[in-house]
Amino acid sequence: MKITSIEAVIFDLDGVITESTPLHSEAWKTMFDDFLREWSERNQTPFREFTHQEDYLAYVDGKPRYKGVESFL
């Protein structure tokens, strides 16, 4: 069978075809928790972990990487 034309192309799989939000949230949690833990120790303040509901969805989800970091910090 020889294909002579393209009928469809999907470029945006992330969050459109695949459910990637939980994986992204976990990755951001790992990165931010490391930062927050170190920052808390340096500044002698209580550590507060990065959460999906309060932090990822509010500050990071749907934004370009640097904007998400800026928004959270």
Biopython code that builds the backbone (N, CA, C, O; Angstrom):
import numpy as np
from Bio.PDB.StructureBuilder import StructureBuilder

atoms = [
    (1, "MET", "N", (0.847, -1.178, 0.000)),
    (1, "MET", "CA", (0.000, 0.000, 0.000)),
    (1, "MET", "C", (0.892, 1.241, 0.000)),
    (1, "MET", "O", (1.771, 1.382, 0.850)),
    (2, "LYS", "N", (0.665, 2.112, -0.933)),
    (2, "LYS", "CA", (1.426, 3.339, -1.047)),
    (2, "LYS", "C", (0.549, 4.515, -0.608)),
    (2, "LYS", "O", (-0.567, 4.693, -1.096)),
    (3, "ILE", "N", (1.087, 5.321, 0.333)),
    (3, "ILE", "CA", (0.351, 6.489, 0.812)),
    (3, "ILE", "C", (0.706, 7.662, -0.096)),
    (3, "ILE", "O", (1.878, 8.001, -0.261)),
    (4, "THR", "N", (-0.306, 8.269, -0.673)),
    (4, "THR", "CA", (-0.063, 9.377, -1.592)),
    (4, "THR", "C", (-0.441, 10.733, -1.025)),
    (4, "THR", "O", (-0.113, 11.762, -1.615)),
    (5, "SER", "N", (-1.130, 10.750, 0.120)),
    (5, "SER", "CA", (-1.476, 12.037, 0.726)),
    (5, "SER", "C", (-1.569, 11.882, 2.245)),
    (5, "SER", "O", (-1.799, 10.790, 2.765)),
    (6, "ILE", "N", (-1.390, 12.970, 2.915)),
    (6, "ILE", "CA", (-1.511, 12.988, 4.369)),
    (6, "ILE", "C", (-2.913, 13.478, 4.699)),
    (6, "ILE", "O", (-3.348, 14.527, 4.224)),
    (7, "GLU", "N", (-3.604, 12.712, 5.508)),
    (7, "GLU", "CA", (-4.967, 13.076, 5.867)),
    (7, "GLU", "C", (-5.048, 13.844, 7.178)),
    (7, "GLU", "O", (-5.965, 14.642, 7.371)),
    (8, "ALA", "N", (-4.107, 13.614, 8.074)),
    (8, "ALA", "CA", (-4.123, 14.323, 9.356)),
    (8, "ALA", "C", (-2.744, 14.264, 9.995)),
    (8, "ALA", "O", (-1.994, 13.305, 9.816)),
    (9, "VAL", "N", (-2.432, 15.316, 10.745)),
    (9, "VAL", "CA", (-1.198, 15.377, 11.504)),
    (9, "VAL", "C", (-1.532, 15.984, 12.860)),
    (9, "VAL", "O", (-2.193, 17.019, 12.938)),
    (10, "ILE", "N", (-1.073, 15.340, 13.923)),
    (10, "ILE", "CA", (-1.303, 15.862, 15.265)),
    (10, "ILE", "C", (0.043, 16.310, 15.817)),
    (10, "ILE", "O", (0.951, 15.495, 15.979)),
    (11, "PHE", "N", (0.174, 17.589, 16.105)),
    (11, "PHE", "CA", (1.425, 18.129, 16.627)),
    (11, "PHE", "C", (1.400, 18.288, 18.151)),
    (11, "PHE", "O", (2.437, 18.134, 18.797)),
    (12, "ASP", "N", (0.264, 18.587, 18.722)),
    (12, "ASP", "CA", (0.187, 18.883, 20.147)),
    (12, "ASP", "C", (-0.419, 17.713, 20.910)),
    (12, "ASP", "O", (-1.625, 17.683, 21.152)),
    (13, "LEU", "N", (0.419, 16.747, 21.290)),
    (13, "LEU", "CA", (-0.061, 15.591, 22.038)),
    (13, "LEU", "C", (-0.158, 15.886, 23.527)),
    (13, "LEU", "O", (-1.011, 15.335, 24.224)),
    (14, "ASP", "N", (0.707, 16.743, 24.003)),
    (14, "ASP", "CA", (0.851, 17.011, 25.420)),
    (14, "ASP", "C", (-0.396, 17.680, 25.996)),
    (14, "ASP", "O", (-0.619, 18.873, 25.792)),
    (15, "GLY", "N", (-1.198, 16.907, 26.710)),
    (15, "GLY", "CA", (-2.413, 17.429, 27.310)),
    (15, "GLY", "C", (-3.611, 17.416, 26.385)),
    (15, "GLY", "O", (-4.738, 17.631, 26.831)),
    (16, "VAL", "N", (-3.391, 17.168, 25.112)),
    (16, "VAL", "CA", (-4.492, 17.125, 24.150)),
    (16, "VAL", "C", (-4.910, 15.678, 23.926)),
    (16, "VAL", "O", (-6.083, 15.331, 24.065)),
    (17, "ILE", "N", (-3.951, 14.850, 23.583)),
    (17, "ILE", "CA", (-4.210, 13.430, 23.350)),
    (17, "ILE", "C", (-3.847, 12.607, 24.580)),
    (17, "ILE", "O", (-4.511, 11.617, 24.889)),
    (18, "THR", "N", (-2.805, 13.012, 25.273)),
    (18, "THR", "CA", (-2.339, 12.281, 26.457)),
    (18, "THR", "C", (-2.620, 13.086, 27.713)),
    (18, "THR", "O", (-2.620, 14.317, 27.681)),
    (19, "GLU", "N", (-2.856, 12.406, 28.799)),
    (19, "GLU", "CA", (-3.081, 13.061, 30.094)),
    (19, "GLU", "C", (-1.724, 13.230, 30.771)),
    (19, "GLU", "O", (-1.265, 12.343, 31.491)),
    (20, "SER", "N", (-1.096, 14.364, 30.537)),
    (20, "SER", "CA", (0.264, 14.590, 31.028)),
    (20, "SER", "C", (0.334, 15.458, 32.280)),
    (20, "SER", "O", (1.409, 15.610, 32.860)),
    (21, "THR", "N", (-0.774, 16.020, 32.702)),
    (21, "THR", "CA", (-0.762, 16.915, 33.857)),
    (21, "THR", "C", (-0.183, 16.272, 35.112)),
    (21, "THR", "O", (0.649, 16.897, 35.768)),
    (22, "PRO", "N", (-0.579, 15.057, 35.479)),
    (22, "PRO", "CA", (0.006, 14.456, 36.694)),
    (22, "PRO", "C", (1.528, 14.294, 36.610)),
    (22, "PRO", "O", (2.227, 14.519, 37.598)),
    (23, "LEU", "N", (2.036, 13.913, 35.461)),
    (23, "LEU", "CA", (3.474, 13.747, 35.282)),
    (23, "LEU", "C", (4.197, 15.085, 35.370)),
    (23, "LEU", "O", (5.244, 15.184, 36.011)),
    (24, "HIS", "N", (3.652, 16.104, 34.736)),
    (24, "HIS", "CA", (4.250, 17.443, 34.795)),
    (24, "HIS", "C", (4.246, 17.962, 36.234)),
    (24, "HIS", "O", (5.240, 18.518, 36.700)),
    (25, "SER", "N", (3.139, 17.780, 36.923)),
    (25, "SER", "CA", (3.021, 18.246, 38.301)),
    (25, "SER", "C", (4.067, 17.582, 39.188)),
    (25, "SER", "O", (4.683, 18.251, 40.018)),
    (26, "GLU", "N", (4.274, 16.285, 39.028)),
    (26, "GLU", "CA", (5.292, 15.560, 39.812)),
    (26, "GLU", "C", (6.688, 16.077, 39.519)),
    (26, "GLU", "O", (7.497, 16.231, 40.434)),
    (27, "ALA", "N", (6.980, 16.348, 38.254)),
    (27, "ALA", "CA", (8.300, 16.860, 37.885)),
    (27, "ALA", "C", (8.538, 18.240, 38.495)),
    (27, "ALA", "O", (9.615, 18.507, 39.029)),
    (28, "TRP", "N", (7.542, 19.113, 38.418)),
    (28, "TRP", "CA", (7.669, 20.443, 39.015)),
    (28, "TRP", "C", (7.795, 20.328, 40.529)),
    (28, "TRP", "O", (8.566, 21.069, 41.138)),
    (29, "LYS", "N", (7.054, 19.415, 41.146)),
    (29, "LYS", "CA", (7.131, 19.212, 42.597)),
    (29, "LYS", "C", (8.547, 18.821, 43.002)),
    (29, "LYS", "O", (9.073, 19.348, 43.982)),
    (30, "THR", "N", (9.160, 17.922, 42.277)),
    (30, "THR", "CA", (10.526, 17.496, 42.582)),
    (30, "THR", "C", (11.473, 18.694, 42.549)),
    (30, "THR", "O", (12.271, 18.895, 43.464)),
    (31, "MET", "N", (11.373, 19.474, 41.494)),
    (31, "MET", "CA", (12.260, 20.614, 41.334)),
    (31, "MET", "C", (11.997, 21.683, 42.401)),
    (31, "MET", "O", (12.931, 22.155, 43.048)),
    (32, "PHE", "N", (10.738, 22.062, 42.583)),
    (32, "PHE", "CA", (10.428, 23.117, 43.540)),
    (32, "PHE", "C", (10.659, 22.680, 44.981)),
    (32, "PHE", "O", (11.126, 23.483, 45.789)),
    (33, "ASP", "N", (10.346, 21.427, 45.329)),
    (33, "ASP", "CA", (10.585, 20.971, 46.696)),
    (33, "ASP", "C", (12.068, 21.022, 47.039)),
    (33, "ASP", "O", (12.428, 21.411, 48.149)),
    (34, "ASP", "N", (12.933, 20.636, 46.107)),
    (34, "ASP", "CA", (14.378, 20.742, 46.346)),
    (34, "ASP", "C", (14.767, 22.192, 46.615)),
    (34, "ASP", "O", (15.500, 22.483, 47.560)),
    (35, "PHE", "N", (14.275, 23.085, 45.785)),
    (35, "PHE", "CA", (14.566, 24.512, 45.960)),
    (35, "PHE", "C", (14.006, 25.028, 47.278)),
    (35, "PHE", "O", (14.712, 25.691, 48.038)),
    (36, "LEU", "N", (12.730, 24.724, 47.553)),
    (36, "LEU", "CA", (12.074, 25.234, 48.758)),
    (36, "LEU", "C", (12.715, 24.705, 50.034)),
    (36, "LEU", "O", (12.827, 25.427, 51.025)),
    (37, "ARG", "N", (13.135, 23.446, 50.008)),
    (37, "ARG", "CA", (13.792, 22.857, 51.174)),
    (37, "ARG", "C", (15.104, 23.593, 51.469)),
    (37, "ARG", "O", (15.378, 23.956, 52.612)),
    (38, "GLU", "N", (15.901, 23.804, 50.433)),
    (38, "GLU", "CA", (17.181, 24.503, 50.591)),
    (38, "GLU", "C", (16.948, 25.952, 51.031)),
    (38, "GLU", "O", (17.640, 26.451, 51.919)),
    (39, "TRP", "N", (15.988, 26.615, 50.420)),
    (39, "TRP", "CA", (15.682, 28.007, 50.768)),
    (39, "TRP", "C", (15.230, 28.108, 52.221)),
    (39, "TRP", "O", (15.641, 29.022, 52.935)),
    (40, "SER", "N", (14.394, 27.183, 52.659)),
    (40, "SER", "CA", (13.898, 27.177, 54.040)),
    (40, "SER", "C", (15.040, 27.001, 55.033)),
    (40, "SER", "O", (15.085, 27.674, 56.063)),
    (41, "GLU", "N", (15.958, 26.098, 54.721)),
    (41, "GLU", "CA", (17.100, 25.884, 55.610)),
    (41, "GLU", "C", (17.974, 27.130, 55.686)),
    (41, "GLU", "O", (18.394, 27.529, 56.773)),
    (42, "ARG", "N", (18.249, 27.743, 54.545)),
    (42, "ARG", "CA", (19.094, 28.939, 54.514)),
    (42, "ARG", "C", (18.467, 30.111, 55.249)),
    (42, "ARG", "O", (19.163, 30.914, 55.869)),
    (43, "ASN", "N", (17.152, 30.200, 55.175)),
    (43, "ASN", "CA", (16.440, 31.333, 55.779)),
    (43, "ASN", "C", (15.776, 30.996, 57.111)),
    (43, "ASN", "O", (15.061, 31.818, 57.685)),
    (44, "GLN", "N", (16.018, 29.789, 57.590)),
    (44, "GLN", "CA", (15.472, 29.315, 58.870)),
    (44, "GLN", "C", (13.964, 29.542, 58.972)),
    (44, "GLN", "O", (13.456, 30.104, 59.942)),
    (45, "THR", "N", (13.273, 29.082, 57.933)),
    (45, "THR", "CA", (11.811, 29.154, 57.911)),
    (45, "THR", "C", (11.265, 27.743, 57.706)),
    (45, "THR", "O", (11.974, 26.883, 57.184)),
    (46, "PRO", "N", (10.036, 27.492, 58.100)),
    (46, "PRO", "CA", (9.452, 26.153, 57.904)),
    (46, "PRO", "C", (9.343, 25.798, 56.414)),
    (46, "PRO", "O", (9.008, 26.642, 55.583)),
    (47, "PHE", "N", (9.627, 24.558, 56.106)),
    (47, "PHE", "CA", (9.483, 24.060, 54.728)),
    (47, "PHE", "C", (8.014, 23.833, 54.429)),
    (47, "PHE", "O", (7.304, 23.210, 55.219)),
    (48, "ARG", "N", (7.553, 24.339, 53.285)),
    (48, "ARG", "CA", (6.188, 24.062, 52.801)),
    (48, "ARG", "C", (6.318, 23.447, 51.430)),
    (48, "ARG", "O", (6.854, 24.067, 50.511)),
    (49, "GLU", "N", (5.828, 22.222, 51.289)),
    (49, "GLU", "CA", (5.993, 21.519, 50.019)),
    (49, "GLU", "C", (5.131, 22.114, 48.909)),
    (49, "GLU", "O", (4.093, 22.727, 49.162)),
    (50, "PHE", "N", (5.585, 21.918, 47.689)),
    (50, "PHE", "CA", (4.861, 22.301, 46.477)),
    (50, "PHE", "C", (3.734, 21.299, 46.289)),
    (50, "PHE", "O", (3.969, 20.092, 46.339)),
    (51, "THR", "N", (2.501, 21.781, 46.070)),
    (51, "THR", "CA", (1.372, 20.867, 45.887)),
    (51, "THR", "C", (0.725, 21.051, 44.515)),
    (51, "THR", "O", (0.821, 22.111, 43.898)),
    (52, "HIS", "N", (0.083, 20.016, 44.070)),
    (52, "HIS", "CA", (-0.601, 20.048, 42.771)),
    (52, "HIS", "C", (-1.725, 21.088, 42.789)),
    (52, "HIS", "O", (-1.796, 21.962, 41.925)),
    (53, "GLN", "N", (-2.587, 20.974, 43.779)),
    (53, "GLN", "CA", (-3.793, 21.809, 43.823)),
    (53, "GLN", "C", (-3.477, 23.285, 44.090)),
    (53, "GLN", "O", (-3.953, 24.164, 43.372)),
    (54, "GLU", "N", (-2.684, 23.547, 45.111)),
    (54, "GLU", "CA", (-2.452, 24.933, 45.517)),
    (54, "GLU", "C", (-1.381, 25.640, 44.690)),
    (54, "GLU", "O", (-1.421, 26.861, 44.541)),
    (55, "ASP", "N", (-0.437, 24.891, 44.159)),
    (55, "ASP", "CA", (0.690, 25.536, 43.478)),
    (55, "ASP", "C", (0.738, 25.257, 41.976)),
    (55, "ASP", "O", (0.769, 26.188, 41.172)),
    (56, "TYR", "N", (0.744, 23.988, 41.601)),
    (56, "TYR", "CA", (0.868, 23.664, 40.174)),
    (56, "TYR", "C", (-0.289, 24.256, 39.368)),
    (56, "TYR", "O", (-0.071, 24.958, 38.380)),
    (57, "LEU", "N", (-1.507, 23.969, 39.794)),
    (57, "LEU", "CA", (-2.666, 24.456, 39.032)),
    (57, "LEU", "C", (-2.774, 25.976, 39.063)),
    (57, "LEU", "O", (-3.174, 26.588, 38.073)),
    (58, "ALA", "N", (-2.425, 26.582, 40.179)),
    (58, "ALA", "CA", (-2.569, 28.037, 40.320)),
    (58, "ALA", "C", (-1.477, 28.825, 39.611)),
    (58, "ALA", "O", (-1.740, 29.903, 39.077)),
    (59, "TYR", "N", (-0.248, 28.300, 39.599)),
    (59, "TYR", "CA", (0.881, 29.105, 39.131)),
    (59, "TYR", "C", (1.605, 28.592, 37.882)),
    (59, "TYR", "O", (2.203, 29.378, 37.147)),
    (60, "VAL", "N", (1.554, 27.291, 37.642)),
    (60, "VAL", "CA", (2.416, 26.712, 36.605)),
    (60, "VAL", "C", (1.647, 26.178, 35.398)),
    (60, "VAL", "O", (2.058, 26.398, 34.259)),
    (61, "ASP", "N", (0.568, 25.498, 35.629)),
    (61, "ASP", "CA", (-0.173, 24.802, 34.568)),
    (61, "ASP", "C", (-0.556, 25.735, 33.424)),
    (61, "ASP", "O", (-1.145, 26.794, 33.642)),
    (62, "GLY", "N", (-0.218, 25.331, 32.214)),
    (62, "GLY", "CA", (-0.618, 26.058, 31.015)),
    (62, "GLY", "C", (0.266, 27.229, 30.645)),
    (62, "GLY", "O", (-0.008, 27.924, 29.667)),
    (63, "LYS", "N", (1.319, 27.459, 31.407)),
    (63, "LYS", "CA", (2.209, 28.581, 31.118)),
    (63, "LYS", "C", (3.533, 28.085, 30.549)),
    (63, "LYS", "O", (3.925, 26.947, 30.810)),
    (64, "PRO", "N", (4.222, 28.912, 29.783)),
    (64, "PRO", "CA", (5.577, 28.549, 29.366)),
    (64, "PRO", "C", (6.440, 28.339, 30.620)),
    (64, "PRO", "O", (6.168, 28.927, 31.667)),
    (65, "ARG", "N", (7.466, 27.510, 30.512)),
    (65, "ARG", "CA", (8.290, 27.138, 31.671)),
    (65, "ARG", "C", (8.734, 28.317, 32.524)),
    (65, "ARG", "O", (8.480, 28.343, 33.728)),
    (66, "TYR", "N", (9.396, 29.293, 31.906)),
    (66, "TYR", "CA", (9.932, 30.405, 32.691)),
    (66, "TYR", "C", (8.824, 31.233, 33.331)),
    (66, "TYR", "O", (9.004, 31.755, 34.431)),
    (67, "LYS", "N", (7.696, 31.358, 32.668)),
    (67, "LYS", "CA", (6.566, 32.105, 33.236)),
    (67, "LYS", "C", (5.984, 31.366, 34.432)),
    (67, "LYS", "O", (5.589, 31.987, 35.419)),
    (68, "GLY", "N", (5.930, 30.033, 34.346)),
    (68, "GLY", "CA", (5.434, 29.234, 35.471)),
    (68, "GLY", "C", (6.328, 29.365, 36.693)),
    (68, "GLY", "O", (5.840, 29.496, 37.816)),
    (69, "VAL", "N", (7.651, 29.328, 36.471)),
    (69, "VAL", "CA", (8.602, 29.497, 37.571)),
    (69, "VAL", "C", (8.444, 30.894, 38.168)),
    (69, "VAL", "O", (8.350, 31.051, 39.385)),
    (70, "GLU", "N", (8.417, 31.890, 37.313)),
    (70, "GLU", "CA", (8.277, 33.270, 37.766)),
    (70, "GLU", "C", (6.971, 33.455, 38.558)),
    (70, "GLU", "O", (6.960, 34.098, 39.607)),
    (71, "SER", "N", (5.906, 32.900, 38.058)),
    (71, "SER", "CA", (4.604, 33.022, 38.705)),
    (71, "SER", "C", (4.607, 32.385, 40.083)),
    (71, "SER", "O", (4.087, 32.963, 41.037)),
    (72, "PHE", "N", (5.190, 31.198, 40.193)),
    (72, "PHE", "CA", (5.228, 30.508, 41.482)),
    (72, "PHE", "C", (6.126, 31.239, 42.483)),
    (72, "PHE", "O", (5.748, 31.443, 43.637)),
    (73, "LEU", "N", (7.305, 31.624, 42.032)),
    (73, "LEU", "CA", (8.248, 32.278, 42.957)),
    (73, "LEU", "C", (7.791, 33.671, 43.311)),
    (73, "LEU", "O", (8.462, 34.365, 44.076)),
]
sb = StructureBuilder()
sb.init_structure("model")
sb.init_model(0)
sb.init_chain("A")
sb.init_seg("    ")
for serial, (resi, resn, name, xyz) in enumerate(atoms, 1):
    if name == "N":
        sb.init_residue(resn, " ", resi, " ")
    sb.init_atom(name, np.array(xyz, "f"), 0.0, 1.0, " ", f" {name:<3s}", serial, name[0])
structure = sb.get_structure()
